[in-house]
Amino acid sequence: MSDFKFEVWPTEFRQINQYFGQNPQNYAQFNLPGHDGLDIMAPT
């Protein structure tokens, strides 16, 4: 996990669903070492 920190949280939900680099088994098919972003919970 990196030292990334939100200055201002972009939604009212303060939950990270998937961190950068997680789940390499899901991203290997795309030649990625893991998840290429940071997923946060947001209202629908």
N, CA, C and O atoms as a Tripos MOL2 file, in Angstrom:
@<TRIPOS>MOLECULE
protein
  176   175    44     0     0
PROTEIN
NO_CHARGES

@<TRIPOS>ATOM
      1 N           0.8470   -1.1800    0.0000 N.3       1 MET1
      2 CA          0.0000    0.0000    0.0000 C.3       1 MET1
      3 C           0.8860    1.2350    0.0000 C.2       1 MET1
      4 O           1.9430    1.2450    0.6320 O.2       1 MET1
      5 N           0.4630    2.2720   -0.7030 N.am      2 SER2
      6 CA          1.2520    3.4950   -0.8050 C.3       2 SER2
      7 C           0.8790    4.4750    0.2990 C.2       2 SER2
      8 O           0.0310    4.1990    1.1480 O.2       2 SER2
      9 N           1.5290    5.6070    0.2610 N.am      3 ASP3
     10 CA          1.2550    6.6650    1.2330 C.3       3 ASP3
     11 C           0.2230    7.6490    0.7110 C.2       3 ASP3
     12 O           0.1260    8.7670    1.2180 O.2       3 ASP3
     13 N          -0.5540    7.2520   -0.2980 N.am      4 PHE4
     14 CA         -1.5640    8.1400   -0.8760 C.3       4 PHE4
     15 C          -2.5620    8.5490    0.1930 C.2       4 PHE4
     16 O          -2.9610    7.7330    1.0240 O.2       4 PHE4
     17 N          -2.9610    9.8110    0.1710 N.am      5 LYS5
     18 CA         -3.9490   10.3140    1.1260 C.3       5 LYS5
     19 C          -4.7930   11.3790    0.4320 C.2       5 LYS5
     20 O          -4.2540   12.2590   -0.2390 O.2       5 LYS5
     21 N          -6.1140   11.3020    0.5920 N.am      6 PHE6
     22 CA         -6.9870   12.3410    0.0650 C.3       6 PHE6
     23 C          -6.8620   13.5800    0.9380 C.2       6 PHE6
     24 O          -6.8990   13.4740    2.1640 O.2       6 PHE6
     25 N          -6.7140   14.7510    0.3300 N.am      7 GLU7
     26 CA         -6.7520   16.0180    1.0730 C.3       7 GLU7
     27 C          -8.1960   16.2780    1.5090 C.2       7 GLU7
     28 O          -8.4580   16.6690    2.6470 O.2       7 GLU7
     29 N          -9.1240   16.0520    0.5750 N.am      8 VAL8
     30 CA        -10.5590   16.1610    0.8380 C.3       8 VAL8
     31 C         -11.1840   14.9010    0.2660 C.2       8 VAL8
     32 O         -10.9950   14.5930   -0.9100 O.2       8 VAL8
     33 N         -11.9290   14.1700    1.0900 N.am      9 TRP9
     34 CA        -12.5290   12.9300    0.6160 C.3       9 TRP9
     35 C         -13.6060   13.2690   -0.4120 C.2       9 TRP9
     36 O         -14.4430   14.1280   -0.1380 O.2       9 TRP9
     37 N         -13.6200   12.6220   -1.6000 N.am     10 PRO10
     38 CA        -14.5210   13.0150   -2.6870 C.3      10 PRO10
     39 C         -15.9740   12.5420   -2.5600 C.2      10 PRO10
     40 O         -16.8120   12.9720   -3.3530 O.2      10 PRO10
     41 N         -16.3000   11.6910   -1.6130 N.am     11 THR11
     42 CA        -17.6870   11.2630   -1.4020 C.3      11 THR11
     43 C         -17.9620   11.2210    0.0920 C.2      11 THR11
     44 O         -17.0480   11.3610    0.9050 O.2      11 THR11
     45 N         -19.2280   11.0270    0.4500 N.am     12 GLU12
     46 CA        -19.5530   10.9060    1.8740 C.3      12 GLU12
     47 C         -19.1820    9.5320    2.4380 C.2      12 GLU12
     48 O         -19.1450    9.3480    3.6540 O.2      12 GLU12
     49 N         -18.9070    8.5630    1.5470 N.am     13 PHE13
     50 CA        -18.4820    7.2350    1.9780 C.3      13 PHE13
     51 C         -16.9600    7.2050    2.0550 C.2      13 PHE13
     52 O         -16.2900    7.4190    1.0450 O.2      13 PHE13
     53 N         -16.4170    6.9510    3.2060 N.am     14 ARG14
     54 CA        -14.9620    6.9080    3.3790 C.3      14 ARG14
     55 C         -14.4850    5.4610    3.3710 C.2      14 ARG14
     56 O         -13.9580    4.9490    4.3580 O.2      14 ARG14
     57 N         -14.6900    4.8190    2.2210 N.am     15 GLN15
     58 CA        -14.3100    3.4190    2.0890 C.3      15 GLN15
     59 C         -13.5580    3.2000    0.7890 C.2      15 GLN15
     60 O         -14.0080    3.6220   -0.2770 O.2      15 GLN15
     61 N         -12.4140    2.5410    0.8790 N.am     16 ILE16
     62 CA        -11.6600    2.1490   -0.3050 C.3      16 ILE16
     63 C         -11.9910    0.6950   -0.5920 C.2      16 ILE16
     64 O         -11.8050   -0.1710    0.2630 O.2      16 ILE16
     65 N         -12.4790    0.4310   -1.7940 N.am     17 ASN17
     66 CA        -12.8860   -0.9230   -2.1700 C.3      17 ASN17
     67 C         -11.7290   -1.7670   -2.6880 C.2      17 ASN17
     68 O         -11.6900   -2.9760   -2.4600 O.2      17 ASN17
     69 N         -10.7860   -1.1340   -3.3830 N.am     18 GLN18
     70 CA         -9.6610   -1.8730   -3.9500 C.3      18 GLN18
     71 C          -8.4660   -0.9310   -4.0670 C.2      18 GLN18
     72 O          -8.5540    0.1440   -4.6620 O.2      18 GLN18
     73 N          -7.3640   -1.3560   -3.4920 N.am     19 TYR19
     74 CA         -6.1490   -0.5460   -3.5020 C.3      19 TYR19
     75 C          -5.3240   -0.8050   -4.7520 C.2      19 TYR19
     76 O          -5.4810   -1.8300   -5.4170 O.2      19 TYR19
     77 N          -4.4450    0.1360   -5.0610 N.am     20 PHE20
     78 CA         -3.4990    0.0040   -6.1610 C.3      20 PHE20
     79 C          -2.6510   -1.2500   -5.9440 C.2      20 PHE20
     80 O          -2.1330   -1.4760   -4.8510 O.2      20 PHE20
     81 N          -2.5160   -2.0600   -6.9920 N.am     21 GLY21
     82 CA         -1.6740   -3.2500   -6.9380 C.3      21 GLY21
     83 C          -2.3370   -4.4990   -6.3860 C.2      21 GLY21
     84 O          -1.7280   -5.5690   -6.4060 O.2      21 GLY21
     85 N          -3.5640   -4.3980   -5.8950 N.am     22 GLN22
     86 CA         -4.2380   -5.5800   -5.3540 C.3      22 GLN22
     87 C          -4.6960   -6.5170   -6.4670 C.2      22 GLN22
     88 O          -4.7860   -6.1280   -7.6320 O.2      22 GLN22
     89 N          -4.9760   -7.7300   -6.0920 N.am     23 ASN23
     90 CA         -5.5630   -8.7640   -6.9520 C.3      23 ASN23
     91 C          -4.7800   -9.0110   -8.2420 C.2      23 ASN23
     92 O          -5.3490   -8.9500   -9.3320 O.2      23 ASN23
     93 N          -3.4870   -9.2860   -8.1270 N.am     24 PRO24
     94 CA         -2.6960   -9.5180   -9.3400 C.3      24 PRO24
     95 C          -3.2350  -10.6660  -10.1900 C.2      24 PRO24
     96 O          -3.0580  -10.6510  -11.4080 O.2      24 PRO24
     97 N          -3.8790  -11.6460   -9.5950 N.am     25 GLN25
     98 CA         -4.4290  -12.7710  -10.3570 C.3      25 GLN25
     99 C          -5.5160  -12.3080  -11.3290 C.2      25 GLN25
    100 O          -5.7180  -12.9460  -12.3620 O.2      25 GLN25
    101 N          -6.2100  -11.2310  -11.0290 N.am     26 ASN26
    102 CA         -7.2630  -10.7240  -11.9140 C.3      26 ASN26
    103 C          -6.7190   -9.8600  -13.0480 C.2      26 ASN26
    104 O          -7.3760   -9.7100  -14.0790 O.2      26 ASN26
    105 N          -5.5400   -9.2970  -12.8720 N.am     27 TYR27
    106 CA         -5.0010   -8.3420  -13.8420 C.3      27 TYR27
    107 C          -3.8670   -8.9080  -14.6860 C.2      27 TYR27
    108 O          -3.3960   -8.2410  -15.6070 O.2      27 TYR27
    109 N          -3.4250  -10.1150  -14.3900 N.am     28 ALA28
    110 CA         -2.3410  -10.7460  -15.1530 C.3      28 ALA28
    111 C          -2.7160  -10.9010  -16.6260 C.2      28 ALA28
    112 O          -1.8550  -10.7820  -17.4980 O.2      28 ALA28
    113 N          -3.9910  -11.1650  -16.9100 N.am     29 GLN29
    114 CA         -4.4350  -11.3260  -18.3000 C.3      29 GLN29
    115 C          -4.2610  -10.0500  -19.1200 C.2      29 GLN29
    116 O          -4.2640  -10.0990  -20.3500 O.2      29 GLN29
    117 N          -4.1080   -8.9040  -18.4440 N.am     30 PHE30
    118 CA         -3.8980   -7.6160  -19.1100 C.3      30 PHE30
    119 C          -2.4380   -7.1610  -19.0240 C.2      30 PHE30
    120 O          -2.1150   -6.0090  -19.3160 O.2      30 PHE30
    121 N          -1.5690   -8.0860  -18.6190 N.am     31 ASN31
    122 CA         -0.1440   -7.7900  -18.4240 C.3      31 ASN31
    123 C           0.0880   -6.6850  -17.4000 C.2      31 ASN31
    124 O           1.0110   -5.8840  -17.5390 O.2      31 ASN31
    125 N          -0.7450   -6.6480  -16.3820 N.am     32 LEU32
    126 CA         -0.5870   -5.6910  -15.2920 C.3      32 LEU32
    127 C          -0.1780   -6.4500  -14.0380 C.2      32 LEU32
    128 O          -0.6120   -7.5850  -13.8390 O.2      32 LEU32
    129 N           0.6430   -5.8520  -13.1940 N.am     33 PRO33
    130 CA          1.0690   -6.5310  -11.9720 C.3      33 PRO33
    131 C          -0.0070   -6.5470  -10.8860 C.2      33 PRO33
    132 O           0.1300   -7.2510   -9.8860 O.2      33 PRO33
    133 N          -1.0750   -5.7720  -11.0810 N.am     34 GLY34
    134 CA         -2.1650   -5.6930  -10.1180 C.3      34 GLY34
    135 C          -3.1010   -4.5700  -10.5340 C.2      34 GLY34
    136 O          -2.9600   -4.0000  -11.6160 O.2      34 GLY34
    137 N          -4.0440   -4.2620   -9.6800 N.am     35 HIS35
    138 CA         -5.0180   -3.2030   -9.9660 C.3      35 HIS35
    139 C          -4.2940   -1.8960  -10.2430 C.2      35 HIS35
    140 O          -3.3680   -1.5280   -9.5200 O.2      35 HIS35
    141 N          -4.7170   -1.1910  -11.2940 N.am     36 ASP36
    142 CA         -3.9820   -0.0050  -11.7340 C.3      36 ASP36
    143 C          -4.5880    1.3090  -11.2490 C.2      36 ASP36
    144 O          -4.3670    2.3570  -11.8570 O.2      36 ASP36
    145 N          -5.3420    1.2570  -10.1690 N.am     37 GLY37
    146 CA         -5.9470    2.4740   -9.6390 C.3      37 GLY37
    147 C          -6.3180    2.3120   -8.1840 C.2      37 GLY37
    148 O          -5.8230    1.4230   -7.4910 O.2      37 GLY37
    149 N          -7.1920    3.1790   -7.7370 N.am     38 LEU38
    150 CA         -7.7120    3.1590   -6.3790 C.3      38 LEU38
    151 C          -9.2180    3.2980   -6.4950 C.2      38 LEU38
    152 O          -9.7050    4.3280   -6.9620 O.2      38 LEU38
    153 N          -9.9670    2.2880   -6.0840 N.am     39 ASP39
    154 CA        -11.4220    2.3260   -6.1830 C.3      39 ASP39
    155 C         -12.0090    2.7350   -4.8440 C.2      39 ASP39
    156 O         -11.6700    2.1770   -3.8010 O.2      39 ASP39
    157 N         -12.9010    3.7270   -4.8930 N.am     40 ILE40
    158 CA        -13.5750    4.1650   -3.6750 C.3      40 ILE40
    159 C         -15.0730    3.9630   -3.8290 C.2      40 ILE40
    160 O         -15.5950    3.9250   -4.9440 O.2      40 ILE40
    161 N         -15.7580    3.8350   -2.7010 N.am     41 MET41
    162 CA        -17.2020    3.6930   -2.7190 C.3      41 MET41
    163 C         -17.8150    5.0520   -3.0380 C.2      41 MET41
    164 O         -17.3770    6.0770   -2.5160 O.2      41 MET41
    165 N         -18.8250    5.0530   -3.8910 N.am     42 ALA42
    166 CA        -19.5250    6.2760   -4.2510 C.3      42 ALA42
    167 C         -21.0170    5.9710   -4.3740 C.2      42 ALA42
    168 O         -21.3930    4.8460   -4.7040 O.2      42 ALA42
    169 N         -21.8600    6.9530   -4.1120 N.am     43 PRO43
    170 CA        -23.2980    6.7170   -4.2210 C.3      43 PRO43
    171 C         -23.6970    6.4550   -5.6670 C.2      43 PRO43
    172 O         -23.0520    6.9300   -6.6020 O.2      43 PRO43
    173 N         -24.7740    5.6910   -5.8330 N.am     44 THR44
    174 CA        -25.2590    5.4140   -7.1900 C.3      44 THR44
    175 C         -26.5570    6.1200   -7.4400 C.2      44 THR44
    176 O         -27.1220    6.0090   -8.5280 O.2      44 THR44
@<TRIPOS>BOND
     1     1     2 1
     2     2     3 1
     3     3     4 2
     4     3     5 am
     5     5     6 1
     6     6     7 1
     7     7     8 2
     8     7     9 am
     9     9    10 1
    10    10    11 1
    11    11    12 2
    12    11    13 am
    13    13    14 1
    14    14    15 1
    15    15    16 2
    16    15    17 am
    17    17    18 1
    18    18    19 1
    19    19    20 2
    20    19    21 am
    21    21    22 1
    22    22    23 1
    23    23    24 2
    24    23    25 am
    25    25    26 1
    26    26    27 1
    27    27    28 2
    28    27    29 am
    29    29    30 1
    30    30    31 1
    31    31    32 2
    32    31    33 am
    33    33    34 1
    34    34    35 1
    35    35    36 2
    36    35    37 am
    37    37    38 1
    38    38    39 1
    39    39    40 2
    40    39    41 am
    41    41    42 1
    42    42    43 1
    43    43    44 2
    44    43    45 am
    45    45    46 1
    46    46    47 1
    47    47    48 2
    48    47    49 am
    49    49    50 1
    50    50    51 1
    51    51    52 2
    52    51    53 am
    53    53    54 1
    54    54    55 1
    55    55    56 2
    56    55    57 am
    57    57    58 1
    58    58    59 1
    59    59    60 2
    60    59    61 am
    61    61    62 1
    62    62    63 1
    63    63    64 2
    64    63    65 am
    65    65    66 1
    66    66    67 1
    67    67    68 2
    68    67    69 am
    69    69    70 1
    70    70    71 1
    71    71    72 2
    72    71    73 am
    73    73    74 1
    74    74    75 1
    75    75    76 2
    76    75    77 am
    77    77    78 1
    78    78    79 1
    79    79    80 2
    80    79    81 am
    81    81    82 1
    82    82    83 1
    83    83    84 2
    84    83    85 am
    85    85    86 1
    86    86    87 1
    87    87    88 2
    88    87    89 am
    89    89    90 1
    90    90    91 1
    91    91    92 2
    92    91    93 am
    93    93    94 1
    94    94    95 1
    95    95    96 2
    96    95    97 am
    97    97    98 1
    98    98    99 1
    99    99   100 2
   100    99   101 am
   101   101   102 1
   102   102   103 1
   103   103   104 2
   104   103   105 am
   105   105   106 1
   106   106   107 1
   107   107   108 2
   108   107   109 am
   109   109   110 1
   110   110   111 1
   111   111   112 2
   112   111   113 am
   113   113   114 1
   114   114   115 1
   115   115   116 2
   116   115   117 am
   117   117   118 1
   118   118   119 1
   119   119   120 2
   120   119   121 am
   121   121   122 1
   122   122   123 1
   123   123   124 2
   124   123   125 am
   125   125   126 1
   126   126   127 1
   127   127   128 2
   128   127   129 am
   129   129   130 1
   130   130   131 1
   131   131   132 2
   132   131   133 am
   133   133   134 1
   134   134   135 1
   135   135   136 2
   136   135   137 am
   137   137   138 1
   138   138   139 1
   139   139   140 2
   140   139   141 am
   141   141   142 1
   142   142   143 1
   143   143   144 2
   144   143   145 am
   145   145   146 1
   146   146   147 1
   147   147   148 2
   148   147   149 am
   149   149   150 1
   150   150   151 1
   151   151   152 2
   152   151   153 am
   153   153   154 1
   154   154   155 1
   155   155   156 2
   156   155   157 am
   157   157   158 1
   158   158   159 1
   159   159   160 2
   160   159   161 am
   161   161   162 1
   162   162   163 1
   163   163   164 2
   164   163   165 am
   165   165   166 1
   166   166   167 1
   167   167   168 2
   168   167   169 am
   169   169   170 1
   170   170   171 1
   171   171   172 2
   172   171   173 am
   173   173   174 1
   174   174   175 1
   175   175   176 2
@<TRIPOS>SUBSTRUCTURE
     1 MET1         2 RESIDUE 1 A MET
     2 SER2         6 RESIDUE 1 A SER
     3 ASP3        10 RESIDUE 1 A ASP
     4 PHE4        14 RESIDUE 1 A PHE
     5 LYS5        18 RESIDUE 1 A LYS
     6 PHE6        22 RESIDUE 1 A PHE
     7 GLU7        26 RESIDUE 1 A GLU
     8 VAL8        30 RESIDUE 1 A VAL
     9 TRP9        34 RESIDUE 1 A TRP
    10 PRO10       38 RESIDUE 1 A PRO
    11 THR11       42 RESIDUE 1 A THR
    12 GLU12       46 RESIDUE 1 A GLU
    13 PHE13       50 RESIDUE 1 A PHE
    14 ARG14       54 RESIDUE 1 A ARG
    15 GLN15       58 RESIDUE 1 A GLN
    16 ILE16       62 RESIDUE 1 A ILE
    17 ASN17       66 RESIDUE 1 A ASN
    18 GLN18       70 RESIDUE 1 A GLN
    19 TYR19       74 RESIDUE 1 A TYR
    20 PHE20       78 RESIDUE 1 A PHE
    21 GLY21       82 RESIDUE 1 A GLY
    22 GLN22       86 RESIDUE 1 A GLN
    23 ASN23       90 RESIDUE 1 A ASN
    24 PRO24       94 RESIDUE 1 A PRO
    25 GLN25       98 RESIDUE 1 A GLN
    26 ASN26      102 RESIDUE 1 A ASN
    27 TYR27      106 RESIDUE 1 A TYR
    28 ALA28      110 RESIDUE 1 A ALA
    29 GLN29      114 RESIDUE 1 A GLN
    30 PHE30      118 RESIDUE 1 A PHE
    31 ASN31      122 RESIDUE 1 A ASN
    32 LEU32      126 RESIDUE 1 A LEU
    33 PRO33      130 RESIDUE 1 A PRO
    34 GLY34      134 RESIDUE 1 A GLY
    35 HIS35      138 RESIDUE 1 A HIS
    36 ASP36      142 RESIDUE 1 A ASP
    37 GLY37      146 RESIDUE 1 A GLY
    38 LEU38      150 RESIDUE 1 A LEU
    39 ASP39      154 RESIDUE 1 A ASP
    40 ILE40      158 RESIDUE 1 A ILE
    41 MET41      162 RESIDUE 1 A MET
    42 ALA42      166 RESIDUE 1 A ALA
    43 PRO43      170 RESIDUE 1 A PRO
    44 THR44      174 RESIDUE 1 A THR
